[in-house]
Amino acid sequence: MKSTPQIFLYIGCIAYFCNWKDKIKENTMKKLFHSSVVALLSILIYSCTSGGVHPNLGRAYALLNIAPDSAMHILSQTDRRKFSDTEKAQFALYYSIAQDKSGLDVNRDTLLRTAYDYFMNKPNDSLFAKCNYYMGLYYQQVDSSKHAVDCFHRAIRSSAKQHDWYTQYLASNRLSWEIYHNEPEEGLYYAREAYRLYEQLGASNIKNRVYLILRVEDCYRYMGKTDSASLYLKEALRLSEESNDKDLLGDTYTSVSKVYRSVSMPDSALYYAKLAWDISDKKEAASYSYLAYCFLDVDSLAQAEYLFKSLLHHPSSNYTKYNAYNGLLKICVRKRDFDHLESYSDSAQYVLKTIYQSSETDNQSYRKDNLEMSDRNNRLDTDLSITKFSFFVYILVSLFVVAGIGFCFHSYRVISKKKSLIEKQEADMLLSQERHLRELAEVNTQKQKEILEMQHKLNTEKHRIQLENTEKQLAILKQYVISKMQFAQDLDKFKKQKKINDLTSDDWLEIELFLNDTVAGFMTSFRESFPGLKENEFQLCMLLKLDFKNQDLARFYGIRQESIKHKLLMLKSKLGLEKSSFSAREYIKTWIKD
């Protein structure tokens, strides 16, 4: 595949030859000059047209959908050292697709990023939509929702223009999962669009059809439109029963149960949850947890307790274990079993600490990714240096070629004694050299601009990762405080206390240290900037930094929300914001020491 400089050289040489061939008339040097130009053009044309798409890439692409393992094997055995930029991008994308279709998670963007950076500048390319779809899958796996949504939107628009209905269906389905919690109506639109496109493809896989219908039903149920959800569930039940797939029918029964549970019909919800449990061969952690909560809704405490305890012995994540301990705590509260209450509470806190440690491990993983991005930046700088050197050699050779042609022409004109034409040719050659020098300077300026833009993008990405990590840690700490509030609230039903603030001075100190470590010394700087605040006011500032809403603060302090608003007005006054449009909450959330 020809690069842009090669094409320009190709056109320039042909134009030069066509321009001057008519001026070489009958003389002794005509044949010599003509032969030299033809030979030079032949060499340049050969160098420009050599290369092309590697045959292994075509074979791998043909096998992606039918034999992804074979496609991955072909790509792994391919020598990539002489690949063009296009071939490198195609290889990166094909290998990522083969990984995904082989059941391997594409959770590192080292390879896929090569294709993404290349095709992002080519929105009309046939692979632009697929590249954005698989980049969106990567962003979904690393919990980068905004980037995933952007990629899926681009994939949908591009595939619609190219009539690539399959990619549009895949991207619509993934986009629906990503946005329906925050934008339920748009999530419902893309869920229905995915189902329509799948029907348009004429696919006959009943399992896929049922799960697409359940996706639409889930969106309707989330929006509170249980009547519409029930209509889709009837079609899903019909197809599930025709398929004789027990797991598929079990998932459909679970969806029916969730509809009944959403309309406060716990007995019917339990009935279908038990049907799903009995018919399905797979007993995942989510199945244990959901059935246990259905039993809990109808006060079948013994069955719920049995399932929660079974869930603790089931291979599951720390979040699932925490959910089980939380369910057991609720059972103890209902049974007034204070003997086991403290034990389950300690276990829940232990699992929560384990989650915190896991979060720290994720933080280290983010830092490792940053180092990898830095290494990639260094490699890009090296490639850029090589490109500059190659471009310099290319220009130098071009100048030598032009100089050689000019010398031949000059010799010819000296022999023909046309001095006036010689002077004009020398002037034209000087102008050509100056033009080449200007073009070289413009290219160098453009390359430097690209380097600065690339560095800015990398720094922005690094800053975004740090912000996401900070927000995750703040969310975890907030969940920790809320869990303690919830636990204390349950105990208050028996102790008849007026507030649920059960945090000790050690807890407050732990929160303050966490904020200092996570938000770059926030509380230390804040105390220095506002020494006139009392300790309980500093505690309120820490809760605001953790994004506690007014209703959470009211529960925390055991007072009404109007009293909380009064506290925030008093705090705004003490922060010197009487004439500011910022509220105390907004000011603390965005506060940075000058």
KEFIZA-983709 format. One record per residue (C-alpha): x, y, z. Coordinates in steps of 0.05 Angstrom, whole numbers, padded with zeros to 5 digits, always signed. Example, Ala and Ser with C-alpha at 12.3 -4.5 7.8 and 13.67 -1.06 7.14 Angstrom:
2
+00246-00090+00156/+00273-00021+00143/
END
This chain:
594
+00000+00000+00000/+00029+00067-00021/+00044+00121+00030/+00026+00193+00016/+00099+00216+00003/+00108+00159-00047/+00045+00178-00085/+00067+00251-00089/+00136+00230-00114/+00103+00185-00165/+00058+00240-00192/+00115+00291-00190/+00162+00248-00231/+00109+00234-00284/+00091+00308-00288/+00165+00326-00295/+00174+00276-00351/+00112+00299-00388/+00131+00372-00381/+00201+00365-00410/+00195+00307-00460/+00169+00354-00515/+00227+00402-00504/+00280+00349-00519/+00286+00355-00594/+00332+00325-00645/+00403+00326-00618/+00459+00280-00598/+00439+00276-00524/+00364+00261-00533/+00368+00186-00527/+00416+00189-00467/+00372+00238-00429/+00308+00201-00446/+00338+00134-00423/+00362+00165-00357/+00293+00193-00340/+00258+00128-00358/+00306+00088-00314/+00298+00136-00256/+00221+00134-00262/+00223+00058-00264/+00263+00055-00200/+00217+00104-00164/+00154+00070-00189/+00180+00003-00165/+00198+00030-00097/+00129+00063-00091/+00088+00003-00112/+00126-00050-00074/+00090-00079-00013/+00015-00088-00005/-00032-00124+00042/-00001-00186+00073/-00037-00250+00051/-00040-00276+00123/-00083-00217+00143/-00135-00234+00090/-00136-00307+00111/-00143-00289+00185/-00200-00240+00170/-00238-00294+00133/-00232-00341+00193/-00251-00290+00248/-00324-00310+00253/-00319-00384+00238/-00253-00404+00270/-00224-00349+00314/-00172-00396+00345/-00144-00411+00276/-00144-00337+00258/-00105-00322+00322/-00055-00377+00305/-00043-00350+00235/-00033-00279+00262/+00015-00304+00316/+00059-00338+00263/+00061-00277+00218/+00125-00236+00212/+00104-00164+00227/+00172-00129+00220/+00159-00104+00150/+00086-00085+00159/+00061-00018+00135/+00021+00027+00182/-00044+00001+00152/-00023-00072+00160/-00002-00059+00232/-00070-00029+00248/-00106-00087+00213/-00064-00138+00250/-00078-00105+00317/-00153-00103+00304/-00159-00174+00276/-00119-00203+00335/-00164-00167+00385/-00227-00192+00350/-00199-00263+00350/-00184-00258+00425/-00255-00235+00440/-00288-00288+00397/-00244-00341+00429/-00270-00323+00498/-00210-00283+00521/-00221-00215+00554/-00187-00157+00517/-00170-00120+00581/-00105-00088+00557/-00105-00035+00504/-00031-00042+00484/-00048-00077+00418/-00118-00051+00405/-00095+00021+00416/-00051+00015+00354/-00112+00001+00310/-00155+00053+00347/-00104+00109+00337/-00098+00092+00263/-00172+00084+00245/-00195+00144+00285/-00167+00188+00229/-00204+00146+00177/-00278+00149+00192/-00297+00125+00122/-00255+00061+00129/-00296-00003+00130/-00260-00024+00195/-00274+00042+00232/-00340+00016+00263/-00311-00051+00285/-00250-00017+00315/-00293+00030+00357/-00338-00028+00379/-00281-00069+00406/-00248-00008+00437/-00315+00004+00472/-00313-00068+00498/-00244-00054+00527/-00268+00010+00562/-00328-00029+00590/-00281-00080+00621/-00239-00027+00655/-00301+00012+00680/-00289+00073+00636/-00362+00085+00620/-00357+00153+00585/-00304+00128+00535/-00343+00064+00524/-00407+00103+00508/-00369+00148+00459/-00339+00088+00423/-00406+00052+00417/-00440+00115+00390/-00386+00122+00336/-00392+00048+00319/-00468+00054+00311/-00464+00116+00266/-00409+00088+00222/-00439+00018+00215/-00506+00049+00197/-00474+00089+00140/-00438+00026+00115/-00500-00019+00124/-00461-00063+00171/-00522-00086+00209/-00485-00138+00250/-00436-00089+00281/-00493-00039+00291/-00533-00093+00328/-00474-00111+00373/-00458-00038+00390/-00531-00021+00403/-00538-00079+00452/-00474-00061+00490/-00493+00013+00492/-00561-00005+00522/-00526-00042+00579/-00479+00016+00591/-00529+00074+00595/-00597+00047+00618/-00584+00061+00692/-00569+00135+00680/-00610+00146+00617/-00666+00093+00618/-00705+00119+00558/-00644+00120+00514/-00623+00052+00540/-00692+00025+00522/-00686+00056+00452/-00620+00020+00438/-00645-00045+00468/-00704-00045+00421/-00659-00024+00364/-00612-00083+00377/-00672-00130+00376/-00698-00100+00311/-00630-00105+00277/-00622-00178+00300/-00690-00194+00270/-00669-00157+00206/-00607-00201+00201/-00652-00261+00197/-00614-00297+00253/-00647-00360+00279/-00611-00368+00346/-00669-00372+00396/-00623-00362+00456/-00598-00295+00429/-00669-00273+00412/-00693-00289+00483/-00637-00251+00516/-00649-00191+00471/-00723-00193+00490/-00704-00198+00564/-00658-00138+00554/-00718-00097+00529/-00761-00123+00586/-00707-00105+00636/-00706-00033+00610/-00782-00027+00615/-00781-00056+00685/-00726-00008+00707/-00770+00050+00681/-00829+00023+00722/-00869+00003+00660/-00887-00067+00684/-00945-00075+00634/-00898-00068+00574/-00847-00112+00609/-00899-00166+00618/-00916-00166+00544/-00843-00179+00525/-00838-00232+00580/-00895-00272+00549/-00857-00276+00483/-00792-00294+00520/-00829-00349+00559/-00858-00378+00494/-00790-00380+00459/-00755-00407+00521/-00804-00464+00528/-00795-00481+00454/-00719-00483+00461/-00719-00535+00516/-00658-00499+00545/-00663-00504+00621/-00615-00448+00635/-00650-00402+00586/-00718-00418+00616/-00690-00408+00686/-00665-00338+00667/-00733-00322+00639/-00768-00345+00703/-00720-00301+00742/-00740-00241+00700/-00814-00256+00713/-00798-00260+00788/-00764-00192+00785/-00825-00161+00753/-00870-00187+00809/-00820-00164+00861/-00818-00094+00830/-00894-00088+00840/-00891-00113+00912/-00920-00183+00900/-00869-00223+00940/-00907-00289+00939/-00910-00291+00863/-00838-00267+00859/-00816-00325+00905/-00856-00375+00864/-00821-00358+00799/-00754-00352+00834/-00762-00423+00860/-00782-00447+00790/-00719-00415+00762/-00677-00448+00817/-00707-00517+00806/-00703-00518+00730/-00635-00487+00719/-00573-00530+00720/-00527-00473+00736/-00526-00449+00808/-00488-00384+00808/-00476-00338+00867/-00528-00289+00840/-00581-00344+00840/-00568-00360+00914/-00571-00287+00933/-00634-00270+00894/-00673-00331+00920/-00651-00315+00991/-00677-00244+00986/-00743-00270+00958/-00750-00315+01019/-00732-00256+01062/-00787-00214+01030/-00840-00265+01054/-00807-00273+01123/-00783-00344+01108/-00722-00330+01151/-00698-00402+01158/-00695-00414+01082/-00663-00346+01071/-00611-00359+01125/-00595-00427+01095/-00583-00397+01025/-00541-00340+01052/-00498-00389+01090/-00493-00433+01029/-00471-00372+00989/-00413-00362+01037/-00387-00431+01018/-00400-00419+00944/-00340-00394+00902/-00356-00320+00898/-00326-00251+00901/-00316-00209+00963/-00376-00166+00942/-00420-00228+00941/-00395-00248+01010/-00409-00179+01037/-00479-00183+01008/-00489-00250+01043/-00465-00224+01110/-00510-00163+01101/-00570-00209+01089/-00552-00250+01151/-00549-00185+01191/-00620-00168+01169/-00643-00237+01190/-00611-00229+01258/-00646-00162+01267/-00714-00192+01250/-00702-00252+01295/-00672-00209+01350/-00612-00255+01350/-00561-00209+01382/-00513-00267+01396/-00496-00275+01322/-00507-00202+01304/-00438-00179+01326/-00404-00239+01293/-00436-00225+01226/-00421-00152+01233/-00347-00166+01245/-00346-00213+01185/-00379-00161+01141/-00328-00109+01163/-00271-00158+01150/-00295-00171+01079/-00303-00096+01069/-00231-00085+01089/-00211-00139+01040/-00248-00100+00986/-00208-00038+01007/-00143-00077+00999/-00167-00101+00931/-00180-00029+00913/-00109-00012+00932/-00085-00069+00886/-00127-00038+00830/-00093+00028+00846/-00025-00004+00836/-00050-00034+00771/-00070+00036+00748/+00000+00061+00764/+00029+00003+00725/-00015+00022+00666/+00011+00093+00671/+00083+00067+00667/+00064+00026+00607/+00034+00088+00574/+00099+00125+00589/+00138+00068+00556/+00092+00071+00496/+00104+00146+00492/+00179+00134+00491/+00170+00083+00435/+00129+00133+00396/+00183+00185+00405/+00234+00135+00378/+00190+00118+00319/+00181+00193+00306/+00257+00203+00306/+00265+00146+00256/+00210+00177+00213/+00244+00244+00214/+00311+00213+00193/+00277+00173+00138/+00241+00235+00114/+00308+00274+00114/+00341+00219+00073/+00281+00218+00027/+00286+00293+00015/+00361+00289+00007/+00355+00235-00046/+00301+00275-00080/+00346+00336-00082/+00403+00295-00111/+00356+00268-00164/+00332+00338-00181/+00403+00363-00181/+00425+00307-00227/+00368+00321-00276/+00386+00395-00273/+00459+00380-00286/+00442+00338-00347/+00396+00392-00373/+00449+00445-00358/+00501+00406-00397/+00453+00398-00454/+00440+00473-00455/+00514+00490-00451/+00526+00446-00513/+00468+00479-00549/+00496+00548-00527/+00429+00574-00502/+00455+00616-00444/+00390+00652-00431/+00353+00587-00421/+00410+00563-00375/+00401+00624-00330/+00326+00612-00326/+00336+00539-00309/+00384+00556-00253/+00333+00605-00225/+00279+00552-00228/+00324+00502-00192/+00338+00552-00136/+00263+00563-00128/+00251+00488-00126/+00304+00480-00071/+00273+00536-00031/+00204+00504-00039/+00231+00437-00015/+00264+00470+00045/+00199+00505+00062/+00160+00440+00056/+00212+00406+00101/+00205+00462+00152/+00129+00455+00150/+00133+00380+00159/+00179+00387+00218/+00132+00439+00249/+00073+00393+00238/+00110+00334+00270/+00129+00376+00331/+00056+00397+00337/+00034+00324+00334/+00085+00306+00389/+00057+00361+00434/-00014+00339+00421/+00004+00267+00435/+00038+00286+00500/-00023+00328+00520/-00069+00269+00506/-00026+00222+00548/-00023+00272+00605/-00099+00281+00601/-00109+00206+00602/-00063+00199+00661/-00101+00254+00699/-00167+00221+00681/-00144+00154+00709/-00121+00187+00773/-00189+00222+00780/-00227+00158+00768/-00185+00122+00819/-00197+00177+00870/-00272+00176+00857/-00273+00100+00866/-00236+00104+00932/-00282+00160+00957/-00342+00118+00936/-00316+00058+00974/-00304+00100+01037/-00373+00130+01030/-00403+00060+01025/-00364+00042+01087/-00394+00100+01126/-00464+00086+01098/-00458+00013+01117/-00441+00032+01188/-00500+00080+01188/-00546+00025+01163/-00522-00023+01215/-00530+00029+01269/-00600+00046+01244/-00621-00027+01250/-00595-00029+01321/-00630+00036+01338/-00697+00002+01325/-00682-00036+01389/-00642+00015+01428/-00689+00073+01411/-00633+00123+01398/-00648+00189+01362/-00589+00190+01315/-00548+00138+01278/-00480+00172+01282/-00441+00113+01308/-00372+00137+01285/-00318+00140+01339/-00260+00188+01341/-00217+00133+01311/-00266+00126+01254/-00264+00202+01241/-00188+00200+01243/-00188+00142+01193/-00233+00181+01146/-00190+00243+01152/-00126+00203+01138/-00160+00170+01078/-00181+00238+01050/-00110+00266+01060/-00081+00206+01023/-00132+00204+00967/-00144+00278+00953/-00072+00304+00962/-00075+00327+01035/-00145+00355+01031/-00162+00357+01106/-00093+00383+01127/-00097+00440+01078/-00170+00453+01095/-00156+00457+01170/-00099+00507+01156/-00144+00549+01111/-00203+00551+01160/-00176+00548+01232/-00239+00579+01260/-00283+00518+01246/-00302+00471+01303/-00287+00397+01301/-00359+00376+01287/-00359+00426+01229/-00296+00395+01201/-00331+00327+01207/-00390+00355+01167/-00341+00380+01114/-00312+00310+01108/-00381+00280+01097/-00395+00333+01044/-00329+00316+01010/-00353+00243+01008/-00416+00269+00971/-00467+00253+01025/-00535+00279+01005/-00580+00319+01051/-00624+00259+01066/-00562+00217+01084/-00537+00273+01130/-00606+00276+01163/-00604+00202+01177/-00532+00208+01201/-00546+00263+01251/-00617+00240+01269/-00648+00307+01250/-00694+00334+01196/-00669+00355+01127/-00689+00427+01142/-00640+00426+01200/-00587+00400+01154/-00600+00458+01105/-00593+00506+01164/-00526+00473+01183/-00502+00482+01111/-00522+00555+01110/-00484+00567+01176/-00424+00530+01147/-00427+00572+01083/-00424+00635+01126/-00363+00609+01164/-00329+00592+01099/-00337+00665+01076/-00385+00649+01020/-00442+00697+01038/-00438+00733+00971/-00418+00673+00930/-00464+00634+00884/-00429+00570+00907/-00463+00528+00960/-00421+00499+01017/-00427+00430+00986/-00403+00454+00917/-00346+00494+00947/-00320+00436+00989/-00326+00386+00931/-00283+00430+00885/-00239+00462+00938/-00164+00465+00924/-00114+00504+00966/-00086+00564+00927/
END
